[in-house]
Amino acid sequence: MAMSLFFHSVPPFVPRCRLMTLAALTIAAPVFVACGGDDGQEAVPPATFTSLGAPTGYTNSAAMAVSADGSIVVGTATNSAGDRQAFRWSEKLGPIGLGFMPGGTHSAATAVSADGSVVVGIGDSTTEPATPAGLFRWTNTSGVVRLSSPLGAYLCSGSGISGDGMIVVGTCLTINSEAFRWNALAPPISLGRFGGGSNQTSSAVAVSKDGSTIVGTGHPVLTGALLWDSDGSPTVLGMLVGDATSSARAVSRDGAVVVGTSIDNSQVARAFRWTQAKGMTALGSAPPGFNGTFATGISGVGSIVVGYGTGSGTDAALIWDSKHAWRTLADALEADFKTVVPGWKLTRAMAISDDGRTIVGYGVNPGGQTEAWLVRLPR
């Protein structure tokens, strides 16, 4: 099996709106439209939207992960030639490129520690053993440091990191795809492969903030979504009833809640939420105009899920909670916070902060380019 390494509630009446621009729409400039208050109703605190831009020399960007407090965002920037570089964004410094592994020309950031000080990602390297895709760990003092690959593995991808930045999880191509865990800079430990005969496979996608739980997939058809506890023991989560495959994508801070996507034989995707008490349950129907839902991020206690919907000609960033079920993020911002984002298409929400107040992802900006964004919800 080949492993892929790279990659409606609208108020019936809206009072007069006034454009609230904290700065011109440039890198890291929050822009939003706030409505309400002029008709005597209590004003609703608006959410803020920030376009994150891209490092110098790059034109497009995508946010993939956010620190626990929402202050640090990591992702990947792309230039006009198609070259990629991992970046780290903060409000003070904006998007800063993280560089490459030795001899490399491409990198992508996939996860960040709770305080934003450690970043994990993927990149190429020409040093021995040369690889088009290896796993790296970045800190401000060490820069990009390649993590060792399992013996015989040619390709590796890192996709999850614990809150303290010490545990990294990902997938390497050995015989087939195989899930691994790295403890800081120590050699990787296999989490095993699942399935039958030569078709055994697995992948690790995320790890809980406390490092106790790793989630991903065993064999996508024979086992579906999977979790591993702190000693590497697996628990099969399976898939939604009647579906063909499933994979876990994100996990709450203590490992108690897991979210992911289950897909039926017609390739229709349904996001799920799993707990020990209730097992795997579907997160409900997609918003009108969409026929598939994908869960990509979860808040610290597991009460809010973000992701994206497909099926309306373009993807749309989604948000879920038990009161409202799935809504497009754009609709939720307008309904709950009287906030709209002029000219943007919010296509994918990729991650949410521990407190559920900061959401990051990417979309199409008013100029038609793919750009990372951050939404911050009021307290």
C-alpha positions as CSV (number, residue, x, y, z in Angstrom):
1,M,0.0,0.0,0.0
2,A,1.5,3.4,-1.0
3,M,1.8,6.0,1.6
4,S,0.9,9.7,0.9
5,L,3.4,11.9,2.6
6,F,2.8,15.3,1.1
7,F,0.5,16.6,0.1
8,H,-26.5,27.5,8.5
9,S,-27.9,29.7,10.7
10,V,-28.1,33.2,9.3
11,P,-30.0,35.8,11.4
12,P,-33.3,36.8,9.6
13,F,-32.4,40.4,10.2
14,V,-29.0,42.0,10.2
15,P,-28.8,45.6,11.4
16,R,-26.6,48.1,9.7
17,C,-23.0,46.9,9.5
18,R,-19.9,48.9,9.9
19,L,-16.5,47.8,8.6
20,M,-14.1,47.4,11.5
21,T,-10.6,47.3,10.1
22,L,-7.8,47.2,12.7
23,A,-5.3,47.7,9.9
24,A,-5.2,47.4,6.1
25,L,-5.6,43.8,4.9
26,T,-1.9,42.8,5.0
27,I,0.0,40.0,6.6
28,A,-1.3,39.4,10.2
29,A,-3.9,42.2,9.9
30,P,-7.2,41.3,11.6
31,V,-10.1,42.2,9.4
32,F,-13.8,41.6,10.1
33,V,-17.2,43.1,9.7
34,A,-19.2,43.5,12.9
35,C,-23.0,43.9,12.9
36,G,-25.5,44.6,15.6
37,G,-26.2,47.0,18.5
38,D,-27.8,49.8,16.4
39,D,-31.3,48.6,17.0
40,G,-31.1,48.7,20.8
41,Q,-30.1,45.0,21.2
42,E,-27.0,44.2,23.3
43,A,-23.9,44.3,21.1
44,V,-22.3,40.9,20.4
45,P,-18.5,40.8,20.8
46,P,-17.1,40.1,17.3
47,A,-14.7,37.4,16.4
48,T,-11.5,38.5,14.7
49,F,-10.0,37.1,11.5
50,T,-6.3,37.3,10.7
51,S,-4.8,36.6,7.3
52,L,-1.4,35.1,8.1
53,G,0.4,35.8,4.8
54,A,3.6,33.9,3.8
55,P,7.3,34.2,4.5
56,T,9.3,36.5,2.1
57,G,9.6,35.0,-1.3
58,Y,6.5,32.8,-1.0
59,T,3.1,33.5,-2.4
60,N,0.7,30.9,-0.9
61,S,0.4,29.4,2.6
62,A,-1.6,26.9,4.6
63,A,-1.9,26.7,8.4
64,M,-1.9,23.1,9.7
65,A,-1.6,23.4,13.5
66,V,-1.9,25.8,16.4
67,S,-0.3,25.9,19.9
68,A,-2.5,25.3,23.0
69,D,-3.0,29.0,23.7
70,G,-3.5,29.9,20.1
71,S,-0.5,32.2,19.9
72,I,1.7,30.2,17.5
73,V,0.6,28.8,14.1
74,V,2.6,26.4,11.9
75,G,2.1,25.4,8.3
76,T,3.6,25.4,4.8
77,A,4.3,28.2,2.4
78,T,4.7,27.7,-1.4
79,N,6.4,29.9,-4.0
80,S,5.7,30.5,-7.6
81,A,8.0,27.6,-8.6
82,G,6.1,25.2,-6.3
83,D,8.9,25.0,-3.7
84,R,7.6,24.5,-0.1
85,Q,9.0,25.7,3.2
86,A,7.7,25.1,6.7
87,F,6.8,28.3,8.6
88,R,6.0,29.4,12.1
89,W,3.7,32.4,12.7
90,S,3.3,34.7,15.7
91,E,1.6,38.0,16.1
92,K,4.8,39.7,16.8
93,L,7.0,38.3,14.0
94,G,4.5,37.2,11.4
95,P,5.3,34.1,9.2
96,I,8.9,33.0,9.5
97,G,10.4,30.3,7.4
98,L,12.0,27.4,9.4
99,G,14.4,26.3,6.7
100,F,15.3,22.8,5.5
101,M,17.1,19.6,6.5
102,P,20.7,19.3,5.2
103,G,20.8,19.6,1.4
104,G,17.0,19.9,1.3
105,T,14.9,22.3,-0.7
106,H,11.4,21.4,0.5
107,S,9.9,21.4,4.0
108,A,6.4,21.3,5.5
109,A,5.3,21.8,9.2
110,T,2.6,19.5,10.4
111,A,2.3,19.9,14.2
112,V,3.4,22.1,17.1
113,S,3.9,21.7,20.9
114,A,1.6,23.3,23.5
115,D,3.8,26.4,24.0
116,G,4.8,26.7,20.3
117,S,8.5,26.1,20.9
118,V,8.8,22.8,19.1
119,V,7.6,22.1,15.6
120,V,7.5,18.8,13.7
121,G,7.4,18.4,10.0
122,I,8.5,16.7,6.8
123,G,11.3,17.5,4.3
124,D,13.8,16.2,1.9
125,S,17.5,15.7,2.5
126,T,20.5,14.9,0.3
127,T,22.7,13.7,3.2
128,E,23.0,10.0,3.9
129,P,20.7,8.4,4.0
130,A,19.3,10.7,1.3
131,T,15.5,10.9,1.2
132,P,12.7,12.8,-0.6
133,A,10.7,12.7,2.6
134,G,12.1,12.5,6.2
135,L,10.9,13.7,9.5
136,F,12.3,16.7,11.4
137,R,12.0,18.4,14.7
138,W,12.6,22.2,15.0
139,T,13.4,24.4,18.0
140,N,14.6,28.0,18.0
141,T,18.0,26.9,19.4
142,S,18.6,23.8,17.3
143,G,16.8,24.7,14.1
144,V,15.7,21.8,11.8
145,V,17.0,18.5,13.1
146,R,16.3,15.3,11.2
147,L,14.9,12.4,13.3
148,S,16.3,9.0,12.6
149,S,14.4,6.7,10.3
150,P,13.7,3.0,11.1
151,L,16.2,0.6,9.6
152,G,15.3,0.1,6.0
153,A,12.8,2.9,5.8
154,Y,13.1,5.2,2.9
155,L,10.2,7.6,3.4
156,C,8.8,9.0,6.7
157,S,6.3,11.6,7.7
158,G,5.7,13.2,11.1
159,S,2.2,14.4,11.9
160,G,1.8,14.7,15.7
161,I,3.6,16.0,18.8
162,S,2.9,15.9,22.5
163,G,2.3,19.1,24.5
164,D,5.8,19.1,25.9
165,G,7.3,18.5,22.5
166,M,9.1,15.3,23.5
167,I,6.9,12.6,21.8
168,V,6.6,12.7,18.0
169,V,4.4,10.3,16.0
170,G,4.3,9.5,12.3
171,T,4.5,7.0,9.6
172,C,7.3,5.4,7.7
173,L,7.4,3.2,4.6
174,T,9.0,-0.1,5.6
175,I,7.4,-3.1,3.9
176,N,4.2,-1.1,3.8
177,S,3.2,2.0,5.8
178,E,4.0,1.5,9.5
179,A,3.3,3.7,12.5
180,F,6.1,4.9,14.7
181,R,6.7,6.9,17.9
182,W,9.9,8.9,18.6
183,N,10.8,10.0,22.2
184,A,12.6,13.2,21.6
185,L,15.7,12.4,19.5
186,A,15.8,8.7,20.4
187,P,15.4,6.0,17.7
188,P,11.8,5.4,16.6
189,I,9.7,2.6,18.2
190,S,7.3,0.7,15.9
191,L,3.6,0.6,16.9
192,G,3.0,-2.5,14.8
193,R,1.1,-3.2,11.6
194,F,-2.3,-4.6,11.1
195,G,-4.2,-6.7,8.5
196,G,-3.4,-10.0,6.8
197,G,-0.3,-11.4,5.1
198,S,1.8,-9.0,3.1
199,N,-1.0,-6.3,3.3
200,Q,-0.3,-5.4,6.9
201,T,-0.1,-1.6,7.4
202,S,-0.7,1.2,10.0
203,S,-0.3,5.0,10.3
204,A,0.0,7.3,13.3
205,V,-1.5,10.8,12.9
206,A,-1.8,12.5,16.3
207,V,-0.9,12.2,19.9
208,S,-2.7,13.7,22.9
209,K,-1.2,16.7,24.7
210,D,-0.3,14.5,27.7
211,G,1.4,12.0,25.5
212,S,-0.8,9.1,26.7
213,T,-2.7,8.3,23.5
214,I,-1.7,8.0,19.9
215,V,-4.4,7.8,17.2
216,G,-4.4,6.9,13.5
217,T,-5.3,3.8,11.4
218,G,-4.4,0.1,11.5
219,H,-5.5,-1.5,8.2
220,P,-8.0,1.0,6.8
221,V,-10.5,-1.7,5.8
222,L,-9.8,-4.6,8.3
223,T,-9.4,-2.6,11.4
224,G,-10.2,1.0,10.6
225,A,-9.4,3.7,13.1
226,L,-7.0,2.8,15.9
227,L,-5.5,4.2,19.1
228,W,-2.4,3.2,21.1
229,D,-1.9,3.8,24.8
230,S,1.3,4.9,26.4
231,D,2.9,1.5,26.3
232,G,2.0,1.0,22.7
233,S,-0.9,-1.4,23.2
234,P,-3.5,-0.9,20.4
235,T,-7.3,-0.6,20.6
236,V,-9.3,-1.0,17.5
237,L,-11.9,1.8,17.1
238,G,-13.3,0.4,13.9
239,M,-15.6,2.4,11.6
240,L,-19.2,3.6,11.4
241,V,-21.8,0.9,10.8
242,G,-21.9,0.0,7.1
243,D,-18.8,1.9,6.2
244,A,-15.8,0.5,4.3
245,T,-12.8,2.4,5.8
246,S,-12.0,4.8,8.6
247,S,-9.1,6.8,10.1
248,A,-8.6,8.8,13.3
249,R,-7.3,12.3,12.9
250,A,-7.2,14.1,16.2
251,V,-7.5,13.5,20.0
252,S,-8.4,15.5,23.1
253,R,-5.7,16.6,25.5
254,D,-6.1,13.5,27.8
255,G,-6.9,11.0,25.1
256,A,-10.5,10.5,26.1
257,V,-12.1,11.8,22.9
258,V,-11.0,10.9,19.3
259,V,-12.3,12.3,16.1
260,G,-11.8,11.2,12.5
261,T,-13.5,10.2,9.3
262,S,-15.4,7.0,8.2
263,I,-16.1,6.4,4.5
264,D,-18.7,4.2,2.9
265,N,-18.5,2.1,-0.3
266,S,-19.7,5.1,-2.3
267,Q,-16.8,7.2,-1.0
268,V,-19.1,9.4,1.1
269,A,-17.2,10.6,4.2
270,R,-18.7,11.1,7.6
271,A,-16.9,12.6,10.5
272,F,-17.0,10.6,13.8
273,R,-16.4,11.1,17.5
274,W,-15.3,8.3,19.7
275,T,-15.3,7.9,23.5
276,Q,-14.8,4.8,25.7
277,A,-18.3,5.1,27.0
278,K,-20.2,5.6,23.7
279,G,-17.9,4.1,21.2
280,M,-17.9,5.6,17.7
281,T,-20.8,7.9,16.7
282,A,-21.4,10.0,13.6
283,L,-21.2,13.7,14.1
284,G,-24.4,14.2,12.1
285,S,-25.3,15.4,8.7
286,A,-23.3,17.8,6.6
287,P,-24.6,21.4,6.3
288,P,-26.9,22.0,3.3
289,G,-25.0,21.8,0.0
290,F,-22.4,19.4,1.2
291,N,-22.4,15.6,1.2
292,G,-19.2,14.8,3.1
293,T,-17.6,15.8,6.4
294,F,-14.0,15.5,7.6
295,A,-12.9,16.1,11.2
296,T,-9.4,17.5,11.4
297,G,-9.1,19.1,14.9
298,I,-10.5,18.9,18.4
299,S,-10.5,21.2,21.4
300,G,-8.8,20.2,24.6
301,V,-11.8,18.7,26.3
302,G,-13.3,17.4,23.0
303,S,-16.4,19.5,23.0
304,I,-15.6,21.4,19.7
305,V,-14.5,19.8,16.4
306,V,-13.3,21.5,13.3
307,G,-12.8,20.2,9.8
308,Y,-14.2,20.7,6.3
309,G,-17.1,19.7,4.1
310,T,-17.0,18.6,0.5
311,G,-19.5,18.2,-2.3
312,S,-20.7,21.8,-3.3
313,G,-18.0,22.4,-5.9
314,T,-15.5,23.6,-3.3
315,D,-14.5,22.7,0.2
316,A,-15.7,24.7,3.1
317,A,-14.3,25.0,6.7
318,L,-16.7,23.5,9.2
319,I,-17.2,23.6,13.0
320,W,-19.2,21.3,15.2
321,D,-20.5,21.4,18.7
322,S,-23.3,19.4,20.4
323,K,-25.7,22.3,20.3
324,H,-25.4,23.3,16.7
325,A,-24.0,20.2,15.0
326,W,-22.1,20.9,11.8
327,R,-22.1,24.4,10.4
328,T,-19.8,26.2,8.0
329,L,-17.4,28.3,9.9
330,A,-18.5,31.4,7.9
331,D,-22.2,30.8,8.9
332,A,-21.2,30.2,12.6
333,L,-19.2,33.4,12.7
334,E,-22.1,35.4,11.3
335,A,-24.8,33.8,13.4
336,D,-23.0,33.7,16.7
337,F,-20.7,36.8,16.5
338,K,-22.2,38.9,13.8
339,T,-18.8,38.6,12.0
340,V,-18.3,38.2,8.3
341,V,-15.0,38.0,6.3
342,P,-15.3,40.0,3.0
343,G,-14.0,38.4,-0.1
344,W,-12.6,35.2,1.5
345,K,-13.5,31.5,0.9
346,L,-12.7,29.6,4.1
347,T,-12.0,26.2,2.6
348,R,-10.5,24.1,5.4
349,A,-10.3,24.4,9.1
350,M,-7.3,22.3,10.2
351,A,-6.8,22.8,13.9
352,I,-8.3,24.4,17.1
353,S,-6.6,25.6,20.2
354,D,-6.9,23.8,23.6
355,D,-9.5,26.3,24.9
356,G,-11.5,26.2,21.7
357,R,-11.1,29.9,20.9
358,T,-8.6,29.9,18.1
359,I,-9.2,28.1,14.8
360,V,-6.6,27.9,12.0
361,G,-6.8,26.7,8.4
362,Y,-6.5,28.0,4.9
363,G,-8.7,29.4,2.1
364,V,-8.8,31.5,-1.0
365,N,-8.1,35.2,-0.3
366,P,-9.7,38.1,-2.2
367,G,-6.8,38.1,-4.6
368,G,-7.5,34.4,-5.5
369,Q,-4.4,33.0,-3.7
370,T,-4.4,30.2,-1.1
371,E,-3.6,31.7,2.2
372,A,-3.4,30.7,5.9
373,W,-5.9,32.3,8.3
374,L,-6.6,32.5,12.0
375,V,-10.0,33.1,13.6
376,R,-10.1,34.1,17.3
377,L,-13.5,33.8,19.1
378,P,-14.3,36.2,21.9
379,R,-14.5,34.9,25.5
